């Protein structure tokens, strides 16, 4: 496994009023450039937009910005009402229901992503603008979400309106920060990193017995929240790793904001840093499944690959009597995506033993939302911190 590859320039071309135009295609979520494109404006109806989207045809909006938002909402309502993307066959298990829901949501998201808007840049400042009537100021949000894109600040670019709206929302979370009670401070998530709004897993790390405060590794550090909690608890040095550069940058930004730059640092790595530590923490994505986008990678672990790599490598990076803390939910087990026996077998194969397990139940809103299609499983979900040690040979 390696870090994120450098983004390649993907040009889009179209003709409008007899003039040929070209712009860079950008996606902060790594969606590929659309193959077919039509120019649309305020005359576009929701019905026609759905037909274009169903054909895989992208629509470059050159009309009023507020009308574009209304069209996007109308498309979403029509897709929800029609049930487009659902699988018309009997569902026989929770796992099948989960995959059916995920497939439907993915198809709906792909169709919604096909309404596009242009971006232009001020020649003097490089600040991005939406060259549409009644468009809001989006310069700071575009810098936040797309600043690493090739040729940022030059020429013209095209982005998905749905994604741009998500970037704007993420930017607001970044500016405001997310309160973390276990820290008594805020974490500022960058776009594409998992927001620590579910406090139960953070609280497990805040209360687990901590016997050695000299050094800890945080594998898949994300925003750096767990590393920060460990420093807050008195760990002298925490080394975080992540496969995504944006997560590494996010974690280091948060360490600096919290005044922890001398005690915590994140690095780009596929799994473990060099050396051994008396404490190694990992909170892998909780659900097995393909990660079609970079946002999905915070939730889905294809084939439980990260989970298994962490367990297999743990004995080679723990000091004598060191502990590995695996923080993971049993939602995958409740949905039939992974069994508890599979987890126990993986722990055993790695030469590890369980010395303790701390459990907590979810406190987030979705656990109590009876309208959620996965409510039955979410209501029974348990998040656990598994304390693991290397199994010693029997005398």
C-alpha positions in Angstrom: 0.0 0.0 0.0 1.2 3.5 -0.8 0.0 7.0 -0.3 -2.4 8.8 -2.5 -1.2 9.2 -6.1 -0.7 12.6 -7.5 -3.9 13.8 -9.3 -3.7 13.8 -13.0 -5.1 16.7 -15.1 -8.4 15.5 -16.6 -9.7 18.1 -19.2 -13.3 18.6 -20.1 -14.3 20.2 -23.4 -17.7 21.5 -24.6 -19.2 23.9 -27.1 -21.5 26.8 -26.1 -22.9 29.5 -28.4 -20.5 28.4 -31.2 -17.4 28.7 -29.0 -15.3 25.7 -27.8 -14.4 25.7 -24.1 -12.0 23.7 -22.1 -11.5 23.3 -18.3 -9.9 21.0 -15.8 -12.1 18.4 -14.1 -11.7 18.3 -10.3 -13.0 15.9 -7.8 -12.0 16.1 -4.1 -13.5 12.7 -3.8 -11.7 11.1 -6.7 -14.6 10.6 -9.1 -13.6 10.2 -12.7 -14.3 12.8 -15.3 -17.7 12.4 -17.0 -17.5 11.0 -20.6 -20.5 12.8 -21.9 -21.4 16.5 -21.3 -24.3 18.8 -22.2 -24.6 22.5 -21.4 -27.8 23.4 -19.5 -29.4 26.4 -17.8 -32.6 27.6 -16.1 -34.7 26.0 -18.8 -33.7 22.5 -17.7 -36.5 20.6 -16.0 -36.1 18.0 -13.2 -37.5 15.3 -15.4 -35.0 16.0 -18.2 -32.2 16.2 -15.7 -33.1 12.7 -14.3 -33.1 11.4 -17.9 -29.7 12.8 -18.6 -28.4 11.4 -15.3 -29.8 8.0 -16.0 -27.9 7.9 -19.3 -24.7 8.9 -17.5 -24.7 12.3 -19.2 -23.2 15.2 -17.1 -24.9 18.6 -17.1 -22.8 21.7 -17.0 -25.0 24.4 -15.4 -24.6 27.9 -16.7 -27.8 29.4 -15.3 -28.8 31.0 -11.9 -27.0 29.3 -9.0 -30.1 29.1 -6.8 -32.0 27.4 -9.6 -29.2 24.9 -9.8 -29.6 24.1 -6.1 -33.4 23.7 -6.6 -32.8 21.4 -9.6 -30.4 19.3 -7.5 -33.0 18.9 -4.8 -35.7 18.1 -7.3 -33.6 15.3 -8.8 -33.0 13.9 -5.3 -36.7 13.9 -4.6 -37.5 12.2 -7.8 -34.9 9.5 -7.3 -36.1 8.9 -3.8 -39.8 8.7 -4.9 -39.0 6.4 -7.8 -36.8 4.1 -5.8 -34.2 4.2 -8.6 -31.2 2.1 -7.8 -33.0 -0.4 -5.6 -32.7 -4.1 -6.3 -36.0 -5.7 -7.3 -35.5 -9.1 -5.6 -36.4 -10.5 -2.2 -33.9 -9.8 0.5 -33.1 -12.8 2.6 -30.5 -11.5 5.1 -29.3 -8.4 6.9 -26.1 -8.5 4.8 -28.2 -8.5 1.5 -30.3 -5.7 2.8 -27.1 -3.7 3.7 -25.6 -4.2 0.2 -29.0 -3.4 -1.4 -29.2 -0.1 0.5 -25.5 0.7 -0.2 -25.9 0.0 -3.9 -29.0 2.2 -4.1 -27.3 5.0 -2.3 -24.2 4.8 -4.5 -26.2 4.9 -7.7 -28.2 7.9 -6.4 -25.0 9.7 -5.4 -23.5 9.0 -8.9 -26.6 10.5 -10.6 -26.7 13.5 -8.3 -23.0 14.1 -9.0 -23.7 14.7 -12.7 -24.9 18.3 -12.2 -21.8 20.4 -12.7 -20.8 24.0 -12.2 -17.8 26.0 -13.5 -15.1 27.6 -11.4 -13.0 30.6 -12.5 -10.1 32.3 -10.7 -9.2 35.9 -10.1 -6.0 36.5 -12.1 -4.4 38.6 -9.3 -5.3 36.6 -6.2 -6.1 33.1 -7.5 -9.4 33.1 -5.5 -12.1 30.9 -7.0 -15.5 32.2 -7.9 -18.7 30.7 -9.4 -19.4 32.7 -12.5 -23.2 32.3 -12.1 -25.9 34.7 -11.1 -26.6 34.8 -7.4 -23.7 32.6 -6.6 -22.2 32.7 -3.1 -18.6 33.4 -2.2 -16.9 30.1 -2.3 -13.2 31.0 -2.5 -12.2 29.7 1.0 -14.2 26.5 0.7 -12.7 25.7 -2.7 -9.2 26.3 -1.4 -10.0 24.0 1.5 -11.4 21.1 -0.6 -9.5 21.5 -3.9 -6.3 23.3 -3.1 -4.2 20.2 -4.0 -5.7 19.8 -7.4 -3.4 20.3 -10.5 -3.2 23.9 -11.8 -5.2 25.3 -8.8 -5.8 29.0 -9.3 -5.3 28.8 -13.1 -7.8 29.0 -15.9 -11.1 27.3 -15.4 -12.3 24.2 -13.6 -15.5 22.2 -13.4 -16.8 20.4 -10.3 -19.9 18.5 -9.2 -22.4 20.8 -7.5 -23.3 18.0 -5.1 -19.6 17.6 -4.1 -19.0 21.4 -3.9 -22.0 21.6 -1.4 -20.3 18.8 0.6 -17.0 20.7 0.6 -18.8 23.9 1.8 -20.4 21.9 4.6 -17.0 20.3 5.5 -15.3 23.7 5.5 -17.9 25.0 8.0 -17.1 22.0 10.3 -13.4 22.7 9.9 -13.7 26.3 10.8 -16.0 25.7 13.8 -14.3 22.5 14.9 -15.8 19.5 16.6 -15.9 19.4 20.4 -14.2 16.4 21.9 -15.2 16.1 25.6 -12.3 13.7 26.4 -9.9 16.4 25.2 -11.7 19.4 26.6 -10.9 20.9 23.2 -11.9 20.9 19.6 -10.6 18.8 16.6 -10.7 20.5 13.2 -11.4 17.8 10.5 -10.1 18.4 7.0 -12.1 17.3 4.0 -12.1 13.5 3.5 -11.2 12.7 7.1 -13.6 11.0 9.5 -15.2 13.5 11.8 -15.0 12.5 15.5 -18.6 13.2 16.2 -19.2 9.7 17.7 -17.6 10.2 21.1 -18.1 6.7 22.5 -15.0 5.3 20.7 -12.9 8.3 21.8 -14.1 7.8 25.4 -12.9 4.2 25.4 -9.4 5.4 24.6 -9.7 8.1 27.3 -10.6 5.5 30.1 -8.7 2.3 29.1 -5.9 1.4 31.6 -2.6 3.0 30.6 0.5 1.4 32.1 3.3 2.9 30.0 3.3 6.5 29.0 6.6 6.7 27.2 5.5 6.0 23.6 2.5 5.1 21.5 1.7 4.5 17.8 -1.7 5.5 16.4 -2.3 3.5 13.2 -4.7 5.1 10.7 -4.6 8.4 12.7 -7.1 10.3 10.6 -7.8 13.6 12.3 -5.3 12.7 15.0 -8.0 12.7 17.7 -6.9 9.4 19.4 -3.3 10.4 19.4 -4.3 13.8 20.9 -6.3 12.0 23.7 -3.2 9.9 24.5 -1.0 13.0 24.8 -3.7 14.6 26.9 -3.5 11.5 29.2 0.3 12.0 29.6 1.9 9.9 26.9 5.2 11.5 26.2 5.4 10.7 22.4 2.8 9.6 20.0 3.6 8.7 16.4 0.6 8.6 14.0 0.5 7.0 10.6 -2.0 7.2 7.7 -2.1 6.1 4.1 -3.7 9.4 3.0 -1.7 12.6 2.8 -4.7 14.8 3.6 -5.2 12.8 6.9 -1.5 13.3 7.8 -1.8 17.0 7.1 -5.0 17.2 9.2 -3.5 15.4 12.2 -0.4 17.5 12.2 -2.6 20.7 11.9 -4.6 19.5 14.9 -1.5 18.7 17.0 -0.2 22.2 16.3 -3.6 23.8 17.2 -3.6 21.8 20.5 0.0 22.8 21.3 1.1 19.2 21.0 3.6 19.5 18.2 6.5 18.4 20.5 4.6 15.3 21.7 2.7 14.1 18.6 3.5 13.8 14.9 1.8 12.1 11.9 3.6 10.5 9.0 2.6 9.0 5.6 2.9 5.2 5.9 0.9 2.1 5.0 0.7 0.8 8.5 3.3 0.8 11.3 6.2 3.2 11.8 9.7 1.9 12.4 10.5 0.4 15.8 8.5 -0.9 18.7 6.2 0.8 21.2 4.5 -0.3 24.5 1.1 0.9 23.2 -0.2 0.6 19.7 -3.7 1.9 18.9 -5.8 1.3 15.8 -9.4 2.3 15.0 -9.8 0.7 11.5 -12.9 1.3 9.3 -15.6 -0.8 10.9 -17.4 -2.3 7.9 -16.0 -4.7 5.3 -16.8 -3.4 1.8 -15.3 -1.7 -1.2 -14.3 1.9 -0.9 -15.3 3.5 -4.1 -14.3 7.0 -3.1 -11.9 8.6 -0.6 -14.7 9.4 1.7 -15.8 5.7 1.7 -12.3 4.8 2.8 -13.0 6.2 6.3 -15.9 3.8 6.7 -15.2 0.7 4.6 -12.3 -1.7 4.8 -12.2 -3.9 1.7 -12.0 -7.5 2.8 -11.2 -6.3 6.4 -7.6 -5.8 5.0 -6.5 -3.1 7.4 -7.9 -4.9 10.4 -6.1 -8.1 9.5 -2.8 -6.3 8.6 -2.9 -4.5 12.0 -3.4 -7.8 13.9 -0.7 -9.6 11.9 1.9 -6.9 12.3 1.2 -6.1 15.9 3.5 -8.7 17.5 6.4 -7.4 15.4 6.0 -3.8 16.7 5.0 -4.2 20.4 7.6 -4.1 23.1 7.7 -6.9 25.7 4.4 -6.8 27.7 3.2 -4.0 25.4 -0.5 -3.7 24.5 -2.4 -3.3 21.3 -5.7 -1.5 21.5 -8.2 -2.4 18.7 -11.2 -0.1 18.7 -14.0 -1.5 16.6 -17.8 -1.8 16.5 -19.7 -5.1 16.2 -22.1 -3.5 13.5 -20.4 -5.6 10.8 -21.3 -8.7 12.9 -24.9 -7.7 13.5 -25.3 -7.1 9.7 -23.7 -10.5 8.9 -20.8 -9.0 7.1 -18.1 -10.5 9.4 -18.4 -13.0 12.3 -17.1 -12.6 15.8 -15.3 -16.0 15.3 -13.5 -14.5 12.3 -12.1 -11.7 14.5 -11.2 -14.2 17.3 -9.5 -16.5 14.8 -7.5 -13.6 13.3 -6.3 -12.6 16.8 -5.3 -16.1 17.5 -3.5 -16.6 14.2 -1.4 -13.5 14.8 -0.2 -14.9 18.1 -2.1 -12.5 20.3 -4.3 -12.9 23.3 -7.2 -10.8 24.6 -6.4 -9.6 28.1 -9.5 -7.4 28.5 -12.3 -5.8 26.5 -14.0 -2.5 27.2 -17.5 -2.0 25.8 -19.8 0.9 25.2 -23.1 1.5 23.5 -23.7 4.2 20.8 -24.9 7.6 21.8 -25.3 9.1 18.3 -28.7 10.1 16.9 -28.9 7.3 14.3 -28.9 4.6 17.0 -32.3 6.0 18.1 -33.7 6.8 14.6 -36.4 4.2 13.9 -36.7 5.4 10.3 -33.2 4.3 9.6 -33.3 1.2 7.4 -30.5 -0.3 9.5 -32.1 0.7 12.9 -32.5 -2.8 14.2 -28.7 -3.4 14.0 -27.7 0.1 15.0 -29.9 -0.1 18.2 -27.9 -3.2 19.3 -24.5 -2.0 18.3 -21.6 -2.3 20.8 -18.3 -0.5 20.3 -15.3 -2.3 22.0 -11.7 -1.6 22.8 -9.9 -4.9 22.7 -6.7 -5.0 24.8 -4.3 -7.4 23.1 -0.9 -8.7 24.1 1.5 -11.1 22.4 0.8 -14.7 23.5 3.7 -16.2 25.4 4.7 -19.8 24.8 3.4 -22.2 27.4 6.3 -23.5 29.6 
